[in-house]
Amino acid sequence: MREYLERFAIMPYDRDLCMKWAEVTVAAQAAGRRIDCADAWIAATAVLIESPLITHNRNVYLGVPGLMLISHG
């Protein structure tokens, strides 16, 4: 497992990430878009570290302000 995980960046949670998750969740709901809990964590992490999010599920993230999306189609 350790060898497998070495290929990935592990982002620990902290207060800032938790607050960003809440902001993402509320913003998506306010925009009339439902976002699942796990997708909100992914989006919050990308927004917080100012990194684009690469996804094949663009529609899931359309209600997230400040999120840079890279998607085909």
CHARMM-style PDB file with segment names, atoms N, HN, CA, C and O in Angstrom:
ATOM      1  N   MET     1       0.818  -1.172   0.000  1.00  0.00      PROA
ATOM      2  CA  MET     1       0.000   0.000   0.000  1.00  0.00      PROA
ATOM      3  C   MET     1       0.875   1.253   0.000  1.00  0.00      PROA
ATOM      4  O   MET     1       0.595   2.225  -0.701  1.00  0.00      PROA
ATOM      5  N   ARG     2       1.932   1.207   0.797  1.00  0.00      PROA
ATOM      6  HN  ARG     2       2.159   0.417   1.367  1.00  0.00      PROA
ATOM      7  CA  ARG     2       2.819   2.367   0.881  1.00  0.00      PROA
ATOM      8  C   ARG     2       3.410   2.699  -0.501  1.00  0.00      PROA
ATOM      9  O   ARG     2       3.454   3.866  -0.890  1.00  0.00      PROA
ATOM     10  N   GLU     3       3.858   1.680  -1.233  1.00  0.00      PROA
ATOM     11  HN  GLU     3       3.822   0.732  -0.917  1.00  0.00      PROA
ATOM     12  CA  GLU     3       4.408   1.899  -2.575  1.00  0.00      PROA
ATOM     13  C   GLU     3       3.360   2.496  -3.503  1.00  0.00      PROA
ATOM     14  O   GLU     3       3.653   3.416  -4.266  1.00  0.00      PROA
ATOM     15  N   TYR     4       2.164   1.983  -3.439  1.00  0.00      PROA
ATOM     16  HN  TYR     4       1.926   1.235  -2.819  1.00  0.00      PROA
ATOM     17  CA  TYR     4       1.080   2.482  -4.280  1.00  0.00      PROA
ATOM     18  C   TYR     4       0.797   3.959  -3.977  1.00  0.00      PROA
ATOM     19  O   TYR     4       0.664   4.760  -4.902  1.00  0.00      PROA
ATOM     20  N   LEU     5       0.705   4.319  -2.715  1.00  0.00      PROA
ATOM     21  HN  LEU     5       0.814   3.668  -1.964  1.00  0.00      PROA
ATOM     22  CA  LEU     5       0.369   5.693  -2.329  1.00  0.00      PROA
ATOM     23  C   LEU     5       1.482   6.697  -2.614  1.00  0.00      PROA
ATOM     24  O   LEU     5       1.222   7.897  -2.705  1.00  0.00      PROA
ATOM     25  N   GLU     6       2.713   6.223  -2.755  1.00  0.00      PROA
ATOM     26  HN  GLU     6       2.924   5.248  -2.681  1.00  0.00      PROA
ATOM     27  CA  GLU     6       3.825   7.123  -3.042  1.00  0.00      PROA
ATOM     28  C   GLU     6       3.638   7.870  -4.362  1.00  0.00      PROA
ATOM     29  O   GLU     6       4.257   8.914  -4.568  1.00  0.00      PROA
ATOM     30  N   ARG     7       2.802   7.357  -5.251  1.00  0.00      PROA
ATOM     31  HN  ARG     7       2.299   6.509  -5.084  1.00  0.00      PROA
ATOM     32  CA  ARG     7       2.562   7.998  -6.550  1.00  0.00      PROA
ATOM     33  C   ARG     7       1.623   9.192  -6.449  1.00  0.00      PROA
ATOM     34  O   ARG     7       1.471   9.931  -7.422  1.00  0.00      PROA
ATOM     35  N   PHE     8       1.002   9.398  -5.322  1.00  0.00      PROA
ATOM     36  HN  PHE     8       1.125   8.798  -4.531  1.00  0.00      PROA
ATOM     37  CA  PHE     8      -0.021  10.427  -5.171  1.00  0.00      PROA
ATOM     38  C   PHE     8       0.405  11.508  -4.189  1.00  0.00      PROA
ATOM     39  O   PHE     8       1.191  11.272  -3.271  1.00  0.00      PROA
ATOM     40  N   ALA     9      -0.134  12.693  -4.407  1.00  0.00      PROA
ATOM     41  HN  ALA     9      -0.772  12.885  -5.152  1.00  0.00      PROA
ATOM     42  CA  ALA     9       0.028  13.765  -3.420  1.00  0.00      PROA
ATOM     43  C   ALA     9      -1.083  13.599  -2.390  1.00  0.00      PROA
ATOM     44  O   ALA     9      -2.260  13.535  -2.746  1.00  0.00      PROA
ATOM     45  N   ILE    10      -0.719  13.532  -1.144  1.00  0.00      PROA
ATOM     46  HN  ILE    10       0.236  13.584  -0.855  1.00  0.00      PROA
ATOM     47  CA  ILE    10      -1.692  13.388  -0.066  1.00  0.00      PROA
ATOM     48  C   ILE    10      -1.864  14.755   0.584  1.00  0.00      PROA
ATOM     49  O   ILE    10      -0.906  15.345   1.085  1.00  0.00      PROA
ATOM     50  N   MET    11      -3.084  15.241   0.567  1.00  0.00      PROA
ATOM     51  HN  MET    11      -3.862  14.762   0.160  1.00  0.00      PROA
ATOM     52  CA  MET    11      -3.377  16.549   1.144  1.00  0.00      PROA
ATOM     53  C   MET    11      -4.067  16.347   2.488  1.00  0.00      PROA
ATOM     54  O   MET    11      -5.214  15.901   2.525  1.00  0.00      PROA
ATOM     55  N   PRO    12      -3.398  16.664   3.585  1.00  0.00      PROA
ATOM     56  CA  PRO    12      -4.045  16.506   4.880  1.00  0.00      PROA
ATOM     57  C   PRO    12      -5.128  17.572   5.067  1.00  0.00      PROA
ATOM     58  O   PRO    12      -5.044  18.666   4.508  1.00  0.00      PROA
ATOM     59  N   TYR    13      -6.124  17.239   5.848  1.00  0.00      PROA
ATOM     60  HN  TYR    13      -6.192  16.351   6.302  1.00  0.00      PROA
ATOM     61  CA  TYR    13      -7.165  18.222   6.108  1.00  0.00      PROA
ATOM     62  C   TYR    13      -6.721  19.143   7.241  1.00  0.00      PROA
ATOM     63  O   TYR    13      -5.914  18.769   8.092  1.00  0.00      PROA
ATOM     64  N   ASP    14      -7.258  20.333   7.227  1.00  0.00      PROA
ATOM     65  HN  ASP    14      -7.913  20.637   6.535  1.00  0.00      PROA
ATOM     66  CA  ASP    14      -7.034  21.282   8.307  1.00  0.00      PROA
ATOM     67  C   ASP    14      -8.247  22.216   8.354  1.00  0.00      PROA
ATOM     68  O   ASP    14      -9.193  22.042   7.587  1.00  0.00      PROA
ATOM     69  N   ARG    15      -8.222  23.179   9.226  1.00  0.00      PROA
ATOM     70  HN  ARG    15      -7.453  23.321   9.850  1.00  0.00      PROA
ATOM     71  CA  ARG    15      -9.348  24.095   9.394  1.00  0.00      PROA
ATOM     72  C   ARG    15      -9.649  24.837   8.093  1.00  0.00      PROA
ATOM     73  O   ARG    15     -10.817  24.993   7.737  1.00  0.00      PROA
ATOM     74  N   ASP    16      -8.627  25.296   7.381  1.00  0.00      PROA
ATOM     75  HN  ASP    16      -7.678  25.169   7.671  1.00  0.00      PROA
ATOM     76  CA  ASP    16      -8.846  26.030   6.136  1.00  0.00      PROA
ATOM     77  C   ASP    16      -9.565  25.171   5.096  1.00  0.00      PROA
ATOM     78  O   ASP    16     -10.469  25.647   4.411  1.00  0.00      PROA
ATOM     79  N   LEU    17      -9.163  23.914   4.982  1.00  0.00      PROA
ATOM     80  HN  LEU    17      -8.428  23.528   5.539  1.00  0.00      PROA
ATOM     81  CA  LEU    17      -9.812  23.021   4.023  1.00  0.00      PROA
ATOM     82  C   LEU    17     -11.257  22.746   4.432  1.00  0.00      PROA
ATOM     83  O   LEU    17     -12.148  22.702   3.584  1.00  0.00      PROA
ATOM     84  N   CYS    18     -11.484  22.563   5.710  1.00  0.00      PROA
ATOM     85  HN  CYS    18     -10.761  22.598   6.399  1.00  0.00      PROA
ATOM     86  CA  CYS    18     -12.859  22.340   6.186  1.00  0.00      PROA
ATOM     87  C   CYS    18     -13.742  23.545   5.892  1.00  0.00      PROA
ATOM     88  O   CYS    18     -14.889  23.384   5.475  1.00  0.00      PROA
ATOM     89  N   MET    19     -13.229  24.734   6.099  1.00  0.00      PROA
ATOM     90  HN  MET    19     -12.297  24.866   6.438  1.00  0.00      PROA
ATOM     91  CA  MET    19     -13.998  25.953   5.811  1.00  0.00      PROA
ATOM     92  C   MET    19     -14.262  26.073   4.313  1.00  0.00      PROA
ATOM     93  O   MET    19     -15.359  26.456   3.906  1.00  0.00      PROA
ATOM     94  N   LYS    20     -13.273  25.753   3.496  1.00  0.00      PROA
ATOM     95  HN  LYS    20     -12.382  25.443   3.826  1.00  0.00      PROA
ATOM     96  CA  LYS    20     -13.451  25.827   2.045  1.00  0.00      PROA
ATOM     97  C   LYS    20     -14.477  24.797   1.585  1.00  0.00      PROA
ATOM     98  O   LYS    20     -15.264  25.077   0.681  1.00  0.00      PROA
ATOM     99  N   TRP    21     -14.481  23.602   2.198  1.00  0.00      PROA
ATOM    100  HN  TRP    21     -13.842  23.375   2.932  1.00  0.00      PROA
ATOM    101  CA  TRP    21     -15.485  22.591   1.883  1.00  0.00      PROA
ATOM    102  C   TRP    21     -16.886  23.126   2.155  1.00  0.00      PROA
ATOM    103  O   TRP    21     -17.793  22.954   1.341  1.00  0.00      PROA
ATOM    104  N   ALA    22     -17.054  23.768   3.290  1.00  0.00      PROA
ATOM    105  HN  ALA    22     -16.317  23.908   3.952  1.00  0.00      PROA
ATOM    106  CA  ALA    22     -18.362  24.339   3.631  1.00  0.00      PROA
ATOM    107  C   ALA    22     -18.756  25.419   2.628  1.00  0.00      PROA
ATOM    108  O   ALA    22     -19.907  25.470   2.193  1.00  0.00      PROA
ATOM    109  N   GLU    23     -17.818  26.275   2.260  1.00  0.00      PROA
ATOM    110  HN  GLU    23     -16.883  26.234   2.613  1.00  0.00      PROA
ATOM    111  CA  GLU    23     -18.094  27.336   1.280  1.00  0.00      PROA
ATOM    112  C   GLU    23     -18.494  26.739  -0.071  1.00  0.00      PROA
ATOM    113  O   GLU    23     -19.445  27.203  -0.701  1.00  0.00      PROA
ATOM    114  N   VAL    24     -17.781  25.731  -0.504  1.00  0.00      PROA
ATOM    115  HN  VAL    24     -17.009  25.354   0.008  1.00  0.00      PROA
ATOM    116  CA  VAL    24     -18.076  25.070  -1.784  1.00  0.00      PROA
ATOM    117  C   VAL    24     -19.473  24.449  -1.755  1.00  0.00      PROA
ATOM    118  O   VAL    24     -20.246  24.590  -2.703  1.00  0.00      PROA
ATOM    119  N   THR    25     -19.782  23.767  -0.664  1.00  0.00      PROA
ATOM    120  HN  THR    25     -19.154  23.653   0.105  1.00  0.00      PROA
ATOM    121  CA  THR    25     -21.084  23.110  -0.542  1.00  0.00      PROA
ATOM    122  C   THR    25     -22.222  24.123  -0.570  1.00  0.00      PROA
ATOM    123  O   THR    25     -23.207  23.929  -1.283  1.00  0.00      PROA
ATOM    124  N   VAL    26     -22.095  25.195   0.196  1.00  0.00      PROA
ATOM    125  HN  VAL    26     -21.295  25.352   0.775  1.00  0.00      PROA
ATOM    126  CA  VAL    26     -23.135  26.228   0.246  1.00  0.00      PROA
ATOM    127  C   VAL    26     -23.249  26.950  -1.092  1.00  0.00      PROA
ATOM    128  O   VAL    26     -24.357  27.219  -1.555  1.00  0.00      PROA
ATOM    129  N   ALA    27     -22.120  27.266  -1.715  1.00  0.00      PROA
ATOM    130  HN  ALA    27     -21.220  27.047  -1.338  1.00  0.00      PROA
ATOM    131  CA  ALA    27     -22.144  27.978  -2.998  1.00  0.00      PROA
ATOM    132  C   ALA    27     -22.814  27.138  -4.081  1.00  0.00      PROA
ATOM    133  O   ALA    27     -23.591  27.659  -4.882  1.00  0.00      PROA
ATOM    134  N   ALA    28     -22.519  25.862  -4.105  1.00  0.00      PROA
ATOM    135  HN  ALA    28     -21.888  25.440  -3.455  1.00  0.00      PROA
ATOM    136  CA  ALA    28     -23.140  24.980  -5.103  1.00  0.00      PROA
ATOM    137  C   ALA    28     -24.645  24.922  -4.888  1.00  0.00      PROA
ATOM    138  O   ALA    28     -25.417  25.006  -5.843  1.00  0.00      PROA
ATOM    139  N   GLN    29     -25.057  24.780  -3.643  1.00  0.00      PROA
ATOM    140  HN  GLN    29     -24.430  24.712  -2.867  1.00  0.00      PROA
ATOM    141  CA  GLN    29     -26.488  24.742  -3.342  1.00  0.00      PROA
ATOM    142  C   GLN    29     -27.159  26.063  -3.713  1.00  0.00      PROA
ATOM    143  O   GLN    29     -28.263  26.071  -4.258  1.00  0.00      PROA
ATOM    144  N   ALA    30     -26.496  27.169  -3.420  1.00  0.00      PROA
ATOM    145  HN  ALA    30     -25.599  27.163  -2.977  1.00  0.00      PROA
ATOM    146  CA  ALA    30     -27.053  28.487  -3.743  1.00  0.00      PROA
ATOM    147  C   ALA    30     -27.188  28.678  -5.246  1.00  0.00      PROA
ATOM    148  O   ALA    30     -28.058  29.416  -5.706  1.00  0.00      PROA
ATOM    149  N   ALA    31     -26.331  28.016  -6.010  1.00  0.00      PROA
ATOM    150  HN  ALA    31     -25.624  27.416  -5.636  1.00  0.00      PROA
ATOM    151  CA  ALA    31     -26.390  28.094  -7.470  1.00  0.00      PROA
ATOM    152  C   ALA    31     -27.389  27.085  -8.041  1.00  0.00      PROA
ATOM    153  O   ALA    31     -27.534  26.956  -9.257  1.00  0.00      PROA
ATOM    154  N   GLY    32     -28.073  26.374  -7.144  1.00  0.00      PROA
ATOM    155  HN  GLY    32     -27.956  26.479  -6.156  1.00  0.00      PROA
ATOM    156  CA  GLY    32     -29.061  25.393  -7.589  1.00  0.00      PROA
ATOM    157  C   GLY    32     -28.460  24.085  -8.060  1.00  0.00      PROA
ATOM    158  O   GLY    32     -29.093  23.346  -8.815  1.00  0.00      PROA
ATOM    159  N   ARG    33     -27.252  23.791  -7.628  1.00  0.00      PROA
ATOM    160  HN  ARG    33     -26.738  24.391  -7.015  1.00  0.00      PROA
ATOM    161  CA  ARG    33     -26.559  22.574  -8.047  1.00  0.00      PROA
ATOM    162  C   ARG    33     -26.238  21.740  -6.818  1.00  0.00      PROA
ATOM    163  O   ARG    33     -25.683  22.251  -5.845  1.00  0.00      PROA
ATOM    164  N   ARG    34     -26.575  20.489  -6.858  1.00  0.00      PROA
ATOM    165  HN  ARG    34     -27.025  20.074  -7.649  1.00  0.00      PROA
ATOM    166  CA  ARG    34     -26.255  19.583  -5.766  1.00  0.00      PROA
ATOM    167  C   ARG    34     -24.844  19.059  -5.975  1.00  0.00      PROA
ATOM    168  O   ARG    34     -24.479  18.667  -7.083  1.00  0.00      PROA
ATOM    169  N   ILE    35     -24.049  19.053  -4.906  1.00  0.00      PROA
ATOM    170  HN  ILE    35     -24.346  19.372  -4.006  1.00  0.00      PROA
ATOM    171  CA  ILE    35     -22.709  18.487  -4.987  1.00  0.00      PROA
ATOM    172  C   ILE    35     -22.554  17.474  -3.859  1.00  0.00      PROA
ATOM    173  O   ILE    35     -22.821  17.785  -2.698  1.00  0.00      PROA
ATOM    174  N   ASP    36     -22.125  16.273  -4.198  1.00  0.00      PROA
ATOM    175  HN  ASP    36     -21.907  16.021  -5.141  1.00  0.00      PROA
ATOM    176  CA  ASP    36     -21.916  15.236  -3.194  1.00  0.00      PROA
ATOM    177  C   ASP    36     -20.766  15.627  -2.273  1.00  0.00      PROA
ATOM    178  O   ASP    36     -19.895  16.416  -2.638  1.00  0.00      PROA
ATOM    179  N   CYS    37     -20.784  15.063  -1.086  1.00  0.00      PROA
ATOM    180  HN  CYS    37     -21.492  14.422  -0.789  1.00  0.00      PROA
ATOM    181  CA  CYS    37     -19.781  15.372  -0.067  1.00  0.00      PROA
ATOM    182  C   CYS    37     -18.353  15.154  -0.584  1.00  0.00      PROA
ATOM    183  O   CYS    37     -17.503  16.032  -0.435  1.00  0.00      PROA
ATOM    184  N   ALA    38     -18.088  14.002  -1.183  1.00  0.00      PROA
ATOM    185  HN  ALA    38     -18.779  13.288  -1.304  1.00  0.00      PROA
ATOM    186  CA  ALA    38     -16.733  13.693  -1.667  1.00  0.00      PROA
ATOM    187  C   ALA    38     -16.315  14.642  -2.780  1.00  0.00      PROA
ATOM    188  O   ALA    38     -15.167  15.082  -2.825  1.00  0.00      PROA
ATOM    189  N   ASP    39     -17.243  14.960  -3.680  1.00  0.00      PROA
ATOM    190  HN  ASP    39     -18.177  14.602  -3.643  1.00  0.00      PROA
ATOM    191  CA  ASP    39     -16.924  15.904  -4.762  1.00  0.00      PROA
ATOM    192  C   ASP    39     -16.631  17.295  -4.211  1.00  0.00      PROA
ATOM    193  O   ASP    39     -15.784  18.012  -4.743  1.00  0.00      PROA
ATOM    194  N   ALA    40     -17.326  17.672  -3.154  1.00  0.00      PROA
ATOM    195  HN  ALA    40     -18.014  17.090  -2.721  1.00  0.00      PROA
ATOM    196  CA  ALA    40     -17.072  18.972  -2.525  1.00  0.00      PROA
ATOM    197  C   ALA    40     -15.677  19.013  -1.902  1.00  0.00      PROA
ATOM    198  O   ALA    40     -15.013  20.049  -1.944  1.00  0.00      PROA
ATOM    199  N   TRP    41     -15.228  17.895  -1.325  1.00  0.00      PROA
ATOM    200  HN  TRP    41     -15.767  17.054  -1.291  1.00  0.00      PROA
ATOM    201  CA  TRP    41     -13.858  17.845  -0.769  1.00  0.00      PROA
ATOM    202  C   TRP    41     -12.823  17.993  -1.877  1.00  0.00      PROA
ATOM    203  O   TRP    41     -11.828  18.701  -1.719  1.00  0.00      PROA
ATOM    204  N   ILE    42     -13.063  17.326  -2.991  1.00  0.00      PROA
ATOM    205  HN  ILE    42     -13.871  16.751  -3.119  1.00  0.00      PROA
ATOM    206  CA  ILE    42     -12.144  17.413  -4.126  1.00  0.00      PROA
ATOM    207  C   ILE    42     -12.083  18.842  -4.641  1.00  0.00      PROA
ATOM    208  O   ILE    42     -11.000  19.384  -4.863  1.00  0.00      PROA
ATOM    209  N   ALA    43     -13.246  19.451  -4.830  1.00  0.00      PROA
ATOM    210  HN  ALA    43     -14.126  19.011  -4.649  1.00  0.00      PROA
ATOM    211  CA  ALA    43     -13.307  20.825  -5.326  1.00  0.00      PROA
ATOM    212  C   ALA    43     -12.672  21.792  -4.334  1.00  0.00      PROA
ATOM    213  O   ALA    43     -11.921  22.682  -4.731  1.00  0.00      PROA
ATOM    214  N   ALA    44     -12.964  21.624  -3.057  1.00  0.00      PROA
ATOM    215  HN  ALA    44     -13.575  20.901  -2.735  1.00  0.00      PROA
ATOM    216  CA  ALA    44     -12.412  22.516  -2.031  1.00  0.00      PROA
ATOM    217  C   ALA    44     -10.890  22.446  -2.010  1.00  0.00      PROA
ATOM    218  O   ALA    44     -10.220  23.470  -1.875  1.00  0.00      PROA
ATOM    219  N   THR    45     -10.351  21.255  -2.142  1.00  0.00      PROA
ATOM    220  HN  THR    45     -10.895  20.423  -2.251  1.00  0.00      PROA
ATOM    221  CA  THR    45      -8.897  21.095  -2.159  1.00  0.00      PROA
ATOM    222  C   THR    45      -8.294  21.816  -3.356  1.00  0.00      PROA
ATOM    223  O   THR    45      -7.299  22.528  -3.219  1.00  0.00      PROA
ATOM    224  N   ALA    46      -8.893  21.633  -4.531  1.00  0.00      PROA
ATOM    225  HN  ALA    46      -9.701  21.054  -4.643  1.00  0.00      PROA
ATOM    226  CA  ALA    46      -8.381  22.298  -5.737  1.00  0.00      PROA
ATOM    227  C   ALA    46      -8.452  23.813  -5.609  1.00  0.00      PROA
ATOM    228  O   ALA    46      -7.505  24.508  -5.979  1.00  0.00      PROA
ATOM    229  N   VAL    47      -9.557  24.333  -5.091  1.00  0.00      PROA
ATOM    230  HN  VAL    47     -10.326  23.769  -4.791  1.00  0.00      PROA
ATOM    231  CA  VAL    47      -9.695  25.787  -4.928  1.00  0.00      PROA
ATOM    232  C   VAL    47      -8.671  26.297  -3.923  1.00  0.00      PROA
ATOM    233  O   VAL    47      -8.012  27.308  -4.164  1.00  0.00      PROA
ATOM    234  N   LEU    48      -8.536  25.602  -2.799  1.00  0.00      PROA
ATOM    235  HN  LEU    48      -9.071  24.781  -2.604  1.00  0.00      PROA
ATOM    236  CA  LEU    48      -7.638  26.050  -1.739  1.00  0.00      PROA
ATOM    237  C   LEU    48      -6.183  26.098  -2.187  1.00  0.00      PROA
ATOM    238  O   LEU    48      -5.458  27.030  -1.842  1.00  0.00      PROA
ATOM    239  N   ILE    49      -5.753  25.100  -2.954  1.00  0.00      PROA
ATOM    240  HN  ILE    49      -6.342  24.343  -3.234  1.00  0.00      PROA
ATOM    241  CA  ILE    49      -4.343  25.088  -3.387  1.00  0.00      PROA
ATOM    242  C   ILE    49      -4.159  25.750  -4.752  1.00  0.00      PROA
ATOM    243  O   ILE    49      -3.073  25.728  -5.331  1.00  0.00      PROA
ATOM    244  N   GLU    50      -5.255  26.343  -5.252  1.00  0.00      PROA
ATOM    245  HN  GLU    50      -6.137  26.361  -4.781  1.00  0.00      PROA
ATOM    246  CA  GLU    50      -5.232  27.077  -6.530  1.00  0.00      PROA
ATOM    247  C   GLU    50      -4.717  26.207  -7.664  1.00  0.00      PROA
ATOM    248  O   GLU    50      -3.846  26.607  -8.436  1.00  0.00      PROA
ATOM    249  N   SER    51      -5.275  25.010  -7.743  1.00  0.00      PROA
ATOM    250  HN  SER    51      -5.983  24.685  -7.116  1.00  0.00      PROA
ATOM    251  CA  SER    51      -4.893  24.049  -8.773  1.00  0.00      PROA
ATOM    252  C   SER    51      -6.104  23.729  -9.640  1.00  0.00      PROA
ATOM    253  O   SER    51      -7.217  23.625  -9.125  1.00  0.00      PROA
ATOM    254  N   PRO    52      -5.907  23.572 -10.946  1.00  0.00      PROA
ATOM    255  CA  PRO    52      -7.044  23.160 -11.777  1.00  0.00      PROA
ATOM    256  C   PRO    52      -7.464  21.733 -11.434  1.00  0.00      PROA
ATOM    257  O   PRO    52      -6.656  20.914 -10.996  1.00  0.00      PROA
ATOM    258  N   LEU    53      -8.722  21.468 -11.641  1.00  0.00      PROA
ATOM    259  HN  LEU    53      -9.378  22.133 -11.996  1.00  0.00      PROA
ATOM    260  CA  LEU    53      -9.281  20.143 -11.413  1.00  0.00      PROA
ATOM    261  C   LEU    53      -9.548  19.498 -12.770  1.00  0.00      PROA
ATOM    262  O   LEU    53     -10.283  20.044 -13.592  1.00  0.00      PROA
ATOM    263  N   ILE    54      -8.955  18.354 -12.990  1.00  0.00      PROA
ATOM    264  HN  ILE    54      -8.358  17.911 -12.322  1.00  0.00      PROA
ATOM    265  CA  ILE    54      -9.164  17.620 -14.233  1.00  0.00      PROA
ATOM    266  C   ILE    54     -10.254  16.589 -13.988  1.00  0.00      PROA
ATOM    267  O   ILE    54     -10.145  15.767 -13.079  1.00  0.00      PROA
ATOM    268  N   THR    55     -11.310  16.632 -14.804  1.00  0.00      PROA
ATOM    269  HN  THR    55     -11.399  17.299 -15.543  1.00  0.00      PROA
ATOM    270  CA  THR    55     -12.449  15.749 -14.581  1.00  0.00      PROA
ATOM    271  C   THR    55     -13.167  15.415 -15.880  1.00  0.00      PROA
ATOM    272  O   THR    55     -13.129  16.180 -16.844  1.00  0.00      PROA
ATOM    273  N   HSD    56     -13.815  14.269 -15.887  1.00  0.00      PROA
ATOM    274  HN  HSD    56     -13.846  13.647 -15.104  1.00  0.00      PROA
ATOM    275  CA  HSD    56     -14.717  13.907 -16.975  1.00  0.00      PROA
ATOM    276  C   HSD    56     -16.158  14.209 -16.567  1.00  0.00      PROA
ATOM    277  O   HSD    56     -17.087  14.003 -17.348  1.00  0.00      PROA
ATOM    278  N   ASN    57     -16.338  14.697 -15.341  1.00  0.00      PROA
ATOM    279  HN  ASN    57     -15.583  14.864 -14.707  1.00  0.00      PROA
ATOM    280  CA  ASN    57     -17.664  15.005 -14.809  1.00  0.00      PROA
ATOM    281  C   ASN    57     -17.815  16.497 -14.559  1.00  0.00      PROA
ATOM    282  O   ASN    57     -18.122  16.921 -13.445  1.00  0.00      PROA
ATOM    283  N   ARG    58     -17.602  17.275 -15.582  1.00  0.00      PROA
ATOM    284  HN  ARG    58     -17.353  16.930 -16.487  1.00  0.00      PROA
ATOM    285  CA  ARG    58     -17.623  18.733 -15.479  1.00  0.00      PROA
ATOM    286  C   ARG    58     -18.883  19.259 -14.800  1.00  0.00      PROA
ATOM    287  O   ARG    58     -18.804  20.170 -13.975  1.00  0.00      PROA
ATOM    288  N   ASN    59     -20.038  18.700 -15.134  1.00  0.00      PROA
ATOM    289  HN  ASN    59     -20.102  17.960 -15.803  1.00  0.00      PROA
ATOM    290  CA  ASN    59     -21.305  19.202 -14.608  1.00  0.00      PROA
ATOM    291  C   ASN    59     -21.389  19.141 -13.087  1.00  0.00      PROA
ATOM    292  O   ASN    59     -22.099  19.937 -12.473  1.00  0.00      PROA
ATOM    293  N   VAL    60     -20.681  18.215 -12.484  1.00  0.00      PROA
ATOM    294  HN  VAL    60     -20.104  17.568 -12.982  1.00  0.00      PROA
ATOM    295  CA  VAL    60     -20.697  18.072 -11.029  1.00  0.00      PROA
ATOM    296  C   VAL    60     -20.159  19.326 -10.353  1.00  0.00      PROA
ATOM    297  O   VAL    60     -20.600  19.684  -9.261  1.00  0.00      PROA
ATOM    298  N   TYR    61     -19.208  19.994 -11.000  1.00  0.00      PROA
ATOM    299  HN  TYR    61     -18.850  19.703 -11.888  1.00  0.00      PROA
ATOM    300  CA  TYR    61     -18.470  21.084 -10.372  1.00  0.00      PROA
ATOM    301  C   TYR    61     -18.862  22.480 -10.857  1.00  0.00      PROA
ATOM    302  O   TYR    61     -18.236  23.461 -10.458  1.00  0.00      PROA
ATOM    303  N   LEU    62     -19.871  22.588 -11.697  1.00  0.00      PROA
ATOM    304  HN  LEU    62     -20.380  21.790 -12.021  1.00  0.00      PROA
ATOM    305  CA  LEU    62     -20.208  23.883 -12.293  1.00  0.00      PROA
ATOM    306  C   LEU    62     -20.685  24.923 -11.286  1.00  0.00      PROA
ATOM    307  O   LEU    62     -20.604  26.118 -11.569  1.00  0.00      PROA
ATOM    308  N   GLY    63     -21.175  24.514 -10.130  1.00  0.00      PROA
ATOM    309  HN  GLY    63     -21.240  23.543  -9.900  1.00  0.00      PROA
ATOM    310  CA  GLY    63     -21.645  25.476  -9.138  1.00  0.00      PROA
ATOM    311  C   GLY    63     -20.579  25.948  -8.172  1.00  0.00      PROA
ATOM    312  O   GLY    63     -20.896  26.614  -7.186  1.00  0.00      PROA
ATOM    313  N   VAL    64     -19.314  25.618  -8.430  1.00  0.00      PROA
ATOM    314  HN  VAL    64     -19.057  25.077  -9.231  1.00  0.00      PROA
ATOM    315  CA  VAL    64     -18.231  25.942  -7.497  1.00  0.00      PROA
ATOM    316  C   VAL    64     -17.475  27.183  -7.981  1.00  0.00      PROA
ATOM    317  O   VAL    64     -16.757  27.127  -8.979  1.00  0.00      PROA
ATOM    318  N   PRO    65     -17.641  28.298  -7.272  1.00  0.00      PROA
ATOM    319  CA  PRO    65     -16.936  29.520  -7.690  1.00  0.00      PROA
ATOM    320  C   PRO    65     -15.433  29.421  -7.465  1.00  0.00      PROA
ATOM    321  O   PRO    65     -14.983  28.868  -6.461  1.00  0.00      PROA
ATOM    322  N   GLY    66     -14.674  29.949  -8.388  1.00  0.00      PROA
ATOM    323  HN  GLY    66     -15.040  30.398  -9.203  1.00  0.00      PROA
ATOM    324  CA  GLY    66     -13.221  29.984  -8.256  1.00  0.00      PROA
ATOM    325  C   GLY    66     -12.521  28.701  -8.644  1.00  0.00      PROA
ATOM    326  O   GLY    66     -11.296  28.615  -8.558  1.00  0.00      PROA
ATOM    327  N   LEU    67     -13.276  27.703  -9.071  1.00  0.00      PROA
ATOM    328  HN  LEU    67     -14.271  27.774  -9.141  1.00  0.00      PROA
ATOM    329  CA  LEU    67     -12.670  26.424  -9.447  1.00  0.00      PROA
ATOM    330  C   LEU    67     -12.284  26.450 -10.916  1.00  0.00      PROA
ATOM    331  O   LEU    67     -13.110  26.741 -11.780  1.00  0.00      PROA
ATOM    332  N   MET    68     -11.025  26.146 -11.191  1.00  0.00      PROA
ATOM    333  HN  MET    68     -10.353  25.909 -10.489  1.00  0.00      PROA
ATOM    334  CA  MET    68     -10.542  26.044 -12.559  1.00  0.00      PROA
ATOM    335  C   MET    68     -10.739  24.600 -13.020  1.00  0.00      PROA
ATOM    336  O   MET    68     -10.162  23.673 -12.452  1.00  0.00      PROA
ATOM    337  N   LEU    69     -11.551  24.425 -14.042  1.00  0.00      PROA
ATOM    338  HN  LEU    69     -12.020  25.178 -14.502  1.00  0.00      PROA
ATOM    339  CA  LEU    69     -11.838  23.071 -14.539  1.00  0.00      PROA
ATOM    340  C   LEU    69     -11.136  22.804 -15.856  1.00  0.00      PROA
ATOM    341  O   LEU    69     -11.083  23.661 -16.738  1.00  0.00      PROA
ATOM    342  N   ILE    70     -10.605  21.613 -15.970  1.00  0.00      PROA
ATOM    343  HN  ILE    70     -10.648  20.916 -15.254  1.00  0.00      PROA
ATOM    344  CA  ILE    70     -10.082  21.110 -17.234  1.00  0.00      PROA
ATOM    345  C   ILE    70     -10.882  19.858 -17.531  1.00  0.00      PROA
ATOM    346  O   ILE    70     -10.875  18.897 -16.761  1.00  0.00      PROA
ATOM    347  N   SER    71     -11.569  19.885 -18.659  1.00  0.00      PROA
ATOM    348  HN  SER    71     -11.575  20.665 -19.285  1.00  0.00      PROA
ATOM    349  CA  SER    71     -12.440  18.776 -18.985  1.00  0.00      PROA
ATOM    350  C   SER    71     -12.590  18.681 -20.493  1.00  0.00      PROA
ATOM    351  O   SER    71     -12.600  19.689 -21.200  1.00  0.00      PROA
ATOM    352  N   HSD    72     -12.704  17.467 -20.964  1.00  0.00      PROA
ATOM    353  HN  HSD    72     -12.695  16.648 -20.390  1.00  0.00      PROA
ATOM    354  CA  HSD    72     -12.954  17.248 -22.390  1.00  0.00      PROA
ATOM    355  C   HSD    72     -14.447  17.068 -22.571  1.00  0.00      PROA
ATOM    356  O   HSD    72     -15.049  16.157 -22.003  1.00  0.00      PROA
ATOM    357  N   GLY    73     -15.037  17.942 -23.363  1.00  0.00      PROA
ATOM    358  HN  GLY    73     -14.548  18.682 -23.825  1.00  0.00      PROA
ATOM    359  CA  GLY    73     -16.458  17.817 -23.656  1.00  0.00      PROA
ATOM    360  C   GLY    73     -17.323  18.560 -22.770  1.00  0.00      PROA
ATOM    361  OT1 GLY    73     -18.543  18.526 -22.927  1.00  0.00      PROA
TER     362      GLY     73
END
